[in-house]
Amino acid sequence: MSHQFYQGRYSRVHIKSNSLKVFAFIFVLFFNTGFCSANSFPLMKSELGSIVQAINPPANLIVNSRTTGSVGLQWTASAGAVGYRIYRDATLVDSTTATTIVINGLSPNTTYIFKVTAYDNAGESIASNAVSGATLLACASSGSGTIPLETWSDIVTTKMTDVPFNTAPTRVNTITLFEGPTNAADNYASRIRGYVCAPLSGNYTFWIAGDDQCQLFISTNADPSNKIRIITLDAWTRSREWTKYATQKSAPVRLEAGHQYYIEAIMREGTGGDNFAVGWQLPDGRLERPIPGTRLTPFVPTYPSAPAAITVTSKTSTEVSLRWKAATDDGGVTGYEIF
């Protein structure tokens, strides 16, 4: 059987083989060694008329979790893929048939570059977009010293559920205590989130103070998806007024020494005074209110990607139907706004 190898518009090479599988291997070899690109060589063609098209790479690769020794990845599936190969710093480290994976065995406080390819019976795609994934700082008894404060402006609502915490904030500041500003503005919301390092094993008690509404969450480990709400405060307090209401105080929470736990506090401010802080009591009875930066490490968020490939699927004189490729996000996309 004779096969034709096309590269660009003018050049053509005849390859003799008795197997289209052999031809596909030669194509992949030429493609991966740089003799041609995805644009110059999109198809393989045999005399029998069958056409094999190179599989598309995975899209929207993101980091969706981090620990001191692992990075979790997520991507959008490639149509027709048999599986996916994961590359760390250009070295193949794992493969999967799913569209998520956790890469383990990494060093603490280290940044890695990840890419993913798709493969089918004909070969392997080009690489996806590259993402940077940094493992967390190993926690013996202290954190890195800072944590981010995210702020959303012009929040005119009386309900915490109406605050768009799933959107990018108006601004982000770095703070060195688990405490926001006092009397900063009106009609805004804030979130402080990161990782808290437990210096001792045992039961910890948490407090929150704020104006007007506050909530506190902590995870069972470093994974944000395992967070549990442990405090809900629906009335205002003065700055660092820890004992005005019984609802400001959590039930005991068991933490293990040297482990990092995802922690998140949110607040909503209407008008008048405003403040926001979180404290805790260690198993040995010491109070740290607010929690100092030496116990804290920043959370690095991935805000929702933009929806892609928007198309008009139908239209009439009064309406238009649209379709697009889903956005991705480390916390899950909950909806879309159409402009």
PAPA-344587 format. One record per residue (C-alpha): residue number from 1; z, y, x. Coordinates in nm, 2 decimals. Example, Ala and Ser with C-alpha at 12.3 -4.5 7.8 and 13.67 -1.06 7.14 Angstrom:
<rs>
<r 1; <0.78; -0.45; 1.23>>;
<r 2; <0.71; -0.11; 1.37>>;
</rs>
This chain:
<rs>
<r 1; <0.00; 0.00; 0.00>>;
<r 2; <-0.08; 0.35; 0.13>>;
<r 3; <0.15; 0.64; 0.06>>;
<r 4; <0.08; 1.01; 0.11>>;
<r 5; <0.34; 1.24; 0.28>>;
<r 6; <0.29; 1.60; 0.17>>;
<r 7; <0.44; 1.90; 0.36>>;
<r 8; <0.34; 2.24; 0.24>>;
<r 9; <-0.01; 2.31; 0.10>>;
<r 10; <-0.24; 2.20; 0.39>>;
<r 11; <-0.09; 1.91; 0.59>>;
<r 12; <-0.10; 1.55; 0.48>>;
<r 13; <0.00; 1.23; 0.66>>;
<r 14; <-0.08; 0.87; 0.54>>;
<r 15; <0.20; 0.62; 0.58>>;
<r 16; <0.14; 0.25; 0.54>>;
<r 17; <0.42; 0.03; 0.41>>;
<r 18; <0.47; -0.24; 0.15>>;
<r 19; <0.77; -0.07; -0.01>>;
<r 20; <0.83; 0.26; -0.18>>;
<r 21; <1.20; 0.21; -0.07>>;
<r 22; <1.08; 0.23; 0.30>>;
<r 23; <0.88; 0.54; 0.22>>;
<r 24; <1.18; 0.70; 0.05>>;
<r 25; <1.39; 0.63; 0.36>>;
<r 26; <1.13; 0.79; 0.58>>;
<r 27; <1.12; 1.10; 0.35>>;
<r 28; <1.50; 1.14; 0.37>>;
<r 29; <1.48; 1.10; 0.75>>;
<r 30; <1.22; 1.37; 0.78>>;
<r 31; <1.40; 1.59; 0.53>>;
<r 32; <1.74; 1.56; 0.70>>;
<r 33; <1.61; 1.62; 1.05>>;
<r 34; <1.45; 1.95; 0.96>>;
<r 35; <1.08; 1.86; 0.94>>;
<r 36; <1.06; 2.00; 0.59>>;
<r 37; <1.27; 2.18; 0.34>>;
<r 38; <1.36; 2.14; -0.03>>;
<r 39; <1.10; 2.40; -0.11>>;
<r 40; <0.82; 2.26; 0.10>>;
<r 41; <0.87; 1.90; 0.01>>;
<r 42; <1.01; 1.85; -0.34>>;
<r 43; <0.83; 1.53; -0.43>>;
<r 44; <0.73; 1.18; -0.29>>;
<r 45; <0.41; 1.03; -0.44>>;
<r 46; <0.27; 0.68; -0.42>>;
<r 47; <-0.08; 0.55; -0.50>>;
<r 48; <0.06; 0.39; -0.81>>;
<r 49; <0.13; 0.73; -0.96>>;
<r 50; <0.51; 0.71; -0.97>>;
<r 51; <0.69; 1.02; -0.86>>;
<r 52; <1.04; 1.04; -0.71>>;
<r 53; <1.20; 1.38; -0.70>>;
<r 54; <1.48; 1.47; -0.46>>;
<r 55; <1.82; 1.48; -0.65>>;
<r 56; <1.97; 1.82; -0.70>>;
<r 57; <2.30; 1.90; -0.52>>;
<r 58; <2.63; 1.94; -0.70>>;
<r 59; <2.70; 2.29; -0.83>>;
<r 60; <3.01; 2.51; -0.86>>;
<r 61; <3.22; 2.33; -0.60>>;
<r 62; <3.58; 2.47; -0.60>>;
<r 63; <3.92; 2.39; -0.47>>;
<r 64; <4.15; 2.29; -0.76>>;
<r 65; <4.47; 2.19; -0.59>>;
<r 66; <4.65; 2.21; -0.25>>;
<r 67; <4.95; 2.05; -0.09>>;
<r 68; <5.08; 2.04; 0.27>>;
<r 69; <4.86; 1.74; 0.33>>;
<r 70; <4.58; 1.74; 0.08>>;
<r 71; <4.31; 1.95; -0.09>>;
<r 72; <4.16; 1.88; -0.43>>;
<r 73; <3.80; 1.95; -0.51>>;
<r 74; <3.60; 1.98; -0.83>>;
<r 75; <3.23; 2.03; -0.90>>;
<r 76; <2.96; 2.01; -1.16>>;
<r 77; <2.77; 1.68; -1.19>>;
<r 78; <2.41; 1.63; -1.06>>;
<r 79; <2.18; 1.47; -1.32>>;
<r 80; <2.10; 1.12; -1.22>>;
<r 81; <2.35; 1.10; -0.94>>;
<r 82; <2.49; 0.75; -0.85>>;
<r 83; <2.77; 0.91; -0.65>>;
<r 84; <2.88; 1.19; -0.43>>;
<r 85; <2.97; 1.22; -0.06>>;
<r 86; <3.23; 1.47; 0.06>>;
<r 87; <3.20; 1.64; 0.40>>;
<r 88; <3.49; 1.81; 0.58>>;
<r 89; <3.38; 2.05; 0.85>>;
<r 90; <3.04; 1.88; 0.85>>;
<r 91; <3.19; 1.52; 0.89>>;
<r 92; <3.16; 1.27; 0.61>>;
<r 93; <3.52; 1.18; 0.50>>;
<r 94; <3.49; 1.02; 0.15>>;
<r 95; <3.27; 0.93; -0.14>>;
<r 96; <3.33; 0.90; -0.52>>;
<r 97; <3.14; 0.85; -0.84>>;
<r 98; <3.36; 1.11; -1.02>>;
<r 99; <3.33; 1.49; -1.01>>;
<r 100; <3.68; 1.54; -0.87>>;
<r 101; <3.86; 1.41; -0.56>>;
<r 102; <4.17; 1.47; -0.35>>;
<r 103; <4.12; 1.46; 0.02>>;
<r 104; <4.44; 1.34; 0.18>>;
<r 105; <4.56; 1.31; 0.54>>;
<r 106; <4.52; 1.68; 0.63>>;
<r 107; <4.74; 1.89; 0.86>>;
<r 108; <4.97; 2.15; 0.70>>;
<r 109; <4.88; 2.52; 0.71>>;
<r 110; <4.52; 2.44; 0.82>>;
<r 111; <4.19; 2.57; 0.67>>;
<r 112; <3.90; 2.33; 0.62>>;
<r 113; <3.54; 2.38; 0.50>>;
<r 114; <3.42; 2.13; 0.24>>;
<r 115; <3.07; 2.05; 0.10>>;
<r 116; <2.96; 1.78; -0.13>>;
<r 117; <2.62; 1.60; -0.17>>;
<r 118; <2.48; 1.39; -0.45>>;
<r 119; <2.30; 1.06; -0.39>>;
<r 120; <2.09; 0.82; -0.59>>;
<r 121; <1.88; 0.51; -0.51>>;
<r 122; <1.61; 0.74; -0.35>>;
<r 123; <1.84; 0.92; -0.11>>;
<r 124; <2.09; 1.21; -0.07>>;
<r 125; <2.06; 1.57; -0.18>>;
<r 126; <2.11; 1.88; 0.03>>;
<r 127; <2.47; 2.01; 0.04>>;
<r 128; <2.65; 2.20; -0.23>>;
<r 129; <2.80; 2.55; -0.18>>;
<r 130; <3.07; 2.55; 0.09>>;
<r 131; <3.43; 2.61; -0.01>>;
<r 132; <3.73; 2.69; 0.21>>;
<r 133; <4.05; 2.49; 0.14>>;
<r 134; <4.38; 2.57; 0.32>>;
<r 135; <4.67; 2.33; 0.31>>;
<r 136; <5.01; 2.47; 0.24>>;
<r 137; <5.26; 2.56; 0.50>>;
<r 138; <5.50; 2.27; 0.58>>;
<r 139; <5.83; 2.35; 0.43>>;
<r 140; <6.14; 2.26; 0.63>>;
<r 141; <6.36; 2.53; 0.50>>;
<r 142; <6.15; 2.84; 0.46>>;
<r 143; <5.82; 2.98; 0.32>>;
<r 144; <5.57; 3.22; 0.46>>;
<r 145; <5.75; 3.53; 0.35>>;
<r 146; <5.52; 3.67; 0.08>>;
<r 147; <5.39; 3.60; -0.27>>;
<r 148; <5.12; 3.78; -0.48>>;
<r 149; <5.19; 4.01; -0.78>>;
<r 150; <4.90; 4.02; -1.02>>;
<r 151; <4.87; 4.30; -1.27>>;
<r 152; <4.66; 4.35; -1.58>>;
<r 153; <4.64; 4.71; -1.71>>;
<r 154; <4.58; 4.84; -2.06>>;
<r 155; <4.75; 4.55; -2.24>>;
<r 156; <4.83; 4.68; -2.58>>;
<r 157; <4.99; 4.38; -2.76>>;
<r 158; <5.33; 4.26; -2.87>>;
<r 159; <5.24; 3.89; -2.80>>;
<r 160; <5.26; 3.72; -2.46>>;
<r 161; <4.99; 3.48; -2.59>>;
<r 162; <4.74; 3.77; -2.62>>;
<r 163; <4.76; 3.86; -2.25>>;
<r 164; <4.44; 3.74; -2.07>>;
<r 165; <4.61; 3.57; -1.78>>;
<r 166; <4.30; 3.34; -1.75>>;
<r 167; <4.09; 3.64; -1.64>>;
<r 168; <4.08; 3.83; -1.30>>;
<r 169; <4.37; 4.08; -1.28>>;
<r 170; <4.32; 4.46; -1.25>>;
<r 171; <4.49; 4.45; -0.91>>;
<r 172; <4.68; 4.22; -0.68>>;
<r 173; <4.97; 4.33; -0.45>>;
<r 174; <5.17; 4.13; -0.19>>;
<r 175; <5.54; 4.14; -0.23>>;
<r 176; <5.83; 4.00; -0.01>>;
<r 177; <6.08; 3.93; -0.29>>;
<r 178; <6.03; 3.75; -0.62>>;
<r 179; <6.05; 4.09; -0.80>>;
<r 180; <5.80; 4.33; -0.95>>;
<r 181; <5.82; 4.71; -0.95>>;
<r 182; <6.07; 4.90; -1.18>>;
<r 183; <5.95; 5.18; -1.42>>;
<r 184; <5.59; 5.14; -1.29>>;
<r 185; <5.38; 5.19; -1.61>>;
<r 186; <5.33; 5.12; -1.98>>;
<r 187; <5.12; 4.87; -2.16>>;
<r 188; <5.06; 4.62; -1.88>>;
<r 189; <5.13; 4.26; -1.78>>;
<r 190; <5.21; 4.09; -1.45>>;
<r 191; <5.23; 3.75; -1.30>>;
<r 192; <5.40; 3.63; -0.98>>;
<r 193; <5.30; 3.28; -0.87>>;
<r 194; <5.31; 3.07; -0.56>>;
<r 195; <5.53; 2.80; -0.41>>;
<r 196; <5.90; 2.80; -0.36>>;
<r 197; <6.05; 2.60; -0.07>>;
<r 198; <6.37; 2.40; -0.15>>;
<r 199; <6.61; 2.42; 0.14>>;
<r 200; <6.85; 2.16; 0.00>>;
<r 201; <6.83; 1.86; -0.22>>;
<r 202; <7.00; 1.89; -0.56>>;
<r 203; <7.01; 2.09; -0.88>>;
<r 204; <6.89; 2.45; -0.89>>;
<r 205; <6.95; 2.70; -1.16>>;
<r 206; <6.70; 2.98; -1.22>>;
<r 207; <6.74; 3.32; -1.39>>;
<r 208; <6.49; 3.58; -1.50>>;
<r 209; <6.53; 3.95; -1.58>>;
<r 210; <6.27; 4.18; -1.72>>;
<r 211; <6.14; 4.42; -1.98>>;
<r 212; <5.99; 4.36; -2.23>>;
<r 213; <5.91; 3.98; -2.24>>;
<r 214; <5.92; 3.72; -1.96>>;
<r 215; <5.86; 3.35; -1.91>>;
<r 216; <5.93; 3.13; -1.60>>;
<r 217; <5.75; 2.80; -1.52>>;
<r 218; <5.81; 2.55; -1.24>>;
<r 219; <5.61; 2.24; -1.15>>;
<r 220; <5.74; 1.90; -1.07>>;
<r 221; <5.56; 1.93; -0.73>>;
<r 222; <5.30; 2.16; -0.57>>;
<r 223; <5.04; 2.10; -0.84>>;
<r 224; <5.01; 2.39; -1.09>>;
<r 225; <4.89; 2.16; -1.36>>;
<r 226; <5.23; 2.00; -1.38>>;
<r 227; <5.42; 2.32; -1.45>>;
<r 228; <5.69; 2.33; -1.72>>;
<r 229; <5.83; 2.64; -1.89>>;
<r 230; <6.20; 2.65; -1.82>>;
<r 231; <6.29; 3.01; -1.94>>;
<r 232; <6.16; 3.22; -2.23>>;
<r 233; <6.30; 3.58; -2.26>>;
<r 234; <6.19; 3.78; -2.56>>;
<r 235; <6.42; 4.07; -2.52>>;
<r 236; <6.45; 4.34; -2.25>>;
<r 237; <6.71; 4.36; -1.97>>;
<r 238; <6.77; 4.62; -1.71>>;
<r 239; <6.66; 4.56; -1.35>>;
<r 240; <6.84; 4.26; -1.20>>;
<r 241; <7.06; 4.23; -1.51>>;
<r 242; <7.09; 3.85; -1.49>>;
<r 243; <7.35; 3.77; -1.76>>;
<r 244; <7.27; 3.98; -2.06>>;
<r 245; <7.14; 3.68; -2.26>>;
<r 246; <7.21; 3.31; -2.24>>;
<r 247; <6.83; 3.25; -2.26>>;
<r 248; <6.78; 3.42; -1.92>>;
<r 249; <6.92; 3.11; -1.75>>;
<r 250; <6.75; 2.77; -1.70>>;
<r 251; <6.89; 2.42; -1.73>>;
<r 252; <6.95; 2.26; -1.39>>;
<r 253; <6.63; 2.16; -1.21>>;
<r 254; <6.63; 1.89; -0.95>>;
<r 255; <6.45; 1.98; -0.63>>;
<r 256; <6.42; 1.79; -0.30>>;
<r 257; <6.48; 1.95; 0.04>>;
<r 258; <6.17; 2.04; 0.24>>;
<r 259; <5.94; 2.02; -0.06>>;
<r 260; <5.73; 2.30; -0.20>>;
<r 261; <5.71; 2.35; -0.58>>;
<r 262; <5.46; 2.56; -0.77>>;
<r 263; <5.64; 2.84; -0.95>>;
<r 264; <5.51; 3.11; -1.19>>;
<r 265; <5.66; 3.40; -1.38>>;
<r 266; <5.48; 3.62; -1.63>>;
<r 267; <5.59; 3.94; -1.80>>;
<r 268; <5.46; 4.19; -2.06>>;
<r 269; <5.55; 4.55; -2.08>>;
<r 270; <5.50; 4.78; -2.38>>;
<r 271; <5.64; 5.13; -2.34>>;
<r 272; <5.96; 5.27; -2.18>>;
<r 273; <6.13; 5.11; -1.88>>;
<r 274; <6.00; 4.80; -1.71>>;
<r 275; <6.12; 4.55; -1.45>>;
<r 276; <6.06; 4.19; -1.35>>;
<r 277; <6.26; 3.95; -1.12>>;
<r 278; <6.35; 3.59; -1.07>>;
<r 279; <6.66; 3.45; -0.90>>;
<r 280; <6.82; 3.11; -0.84>>;
<r 281; <7.14; 2.93; -0.74>>;
<r 282; <7.12; 2.67; -0.46>>;
<r 283; <7.30; 2.33; -0.49>>;
<r 284; <7.57; 2.46; -0.25>>;
<r 285; <7.65; 2.74; -0.49>>;
<r 286; <7.48; 3.03; -0.31>>;
<r 287; <7.31; 3.29; -0.53>>;
<r 288; <6.97; 3.44; -0.42>>;
<r 289; <6.88; 3.69; -0.69>>;
<r 290; <6.59; 3.78; -0.65>>;
<r 291; <6.46; 3.48; -0.45>>;
<r 292; <6.37; 3.61; -0.10>>;
<r 293; <6.03; 3.59; 0.06>>;
<r 294; <6.16; 3.34; 0.32>>;
<r 295; <6.15; 3.08; 0.04>>;
<r 296; <5.81; 3.17; -0.09>>;
<r 297; <5.44; 3.10; -0.01>>;
<r 298; <5.14; 3.26; -0.18>>;
<r 299; <4.92; 3.08; -0.44>>;
<r 300; <4.55; 3.14; -0.37>>;
<r 301; <4.37; 3.14; -0.71>>;
<r 302; <4.01; 3.06; -0.79>>;
<r 303; <3.92; 3.29; -1.08>>;
<r 304; <3.65; 3.17; -1.32>>;
<r 305; <3.30; 3.15; -1.19>>;
<r 306; <3.02; 3.33; -1.38>>;
<r 307; <2.84; 3.11; -1.64>>;
<r 308; <2.50; 3.02; -1.49>>;
<r 309; <2.14; 2.95; -1.62>>;
<r 310; <2.18; 3.14; -1.95>>;
<r 311; <1.88; 3.08; -2.17>>;
<r 312; <1.77; 3.17; -2.53>>;
<r 313; <1.73; 2.85; -2.72>>;
<r 314; <1.62; 3.00; -3.05>>;
<r 315; <1.59; 3.34; -3.23>>;
<r 316; <1.52; 3.49; -3.57>>;
<r 317; <1.50; 3.84; -3.70>>;
<r 318; <1.88; 3.86; -3.73>>;
<r 319; <2.03; 3.62; -3.46>>;
<r 320; <1.98; 3.48; -3.12>>;
<r 321; <2.12; 3.14; -2.99>>;
<r 322; <2.22; 3.11; -2.63>>;
<r 323; <2.30; 2.83; -2.39>>;
<r 324; <2.45; 2.84; -2.04>>;
<r 325; <2.60; 2.62; -1.77>>;
<r 326; <2.98; 2.61; -1.80>>;
<r 327; <3.19; 2.82; -1.57>>;
<r 328; <3.46; 2.65; -1.35>>;
<r 329; <3.81; 2.75; -1.27>>;
<r 330; <4.12; 2.61; -1.11>>;
<r 331; <4.32; 2.65; -1.43>>;
<r 332; <4.05; 2.55; -1.68>>;
<r 333; <3.81; 2.78; -1.87>>;
<r 334; <3.93; 2.85; -2.22>>;
<r 335; <3.65; 3.06; -2.36>>;
<r 336; <3.36; 3.30; -2.31>>;
<r 337; <3.29; 3.66; -2.41>>;
<r 338; <2.93; 3.76; -2.50>>;
<r 339; <2.81; 4.11; -2.43>>;
</rs>
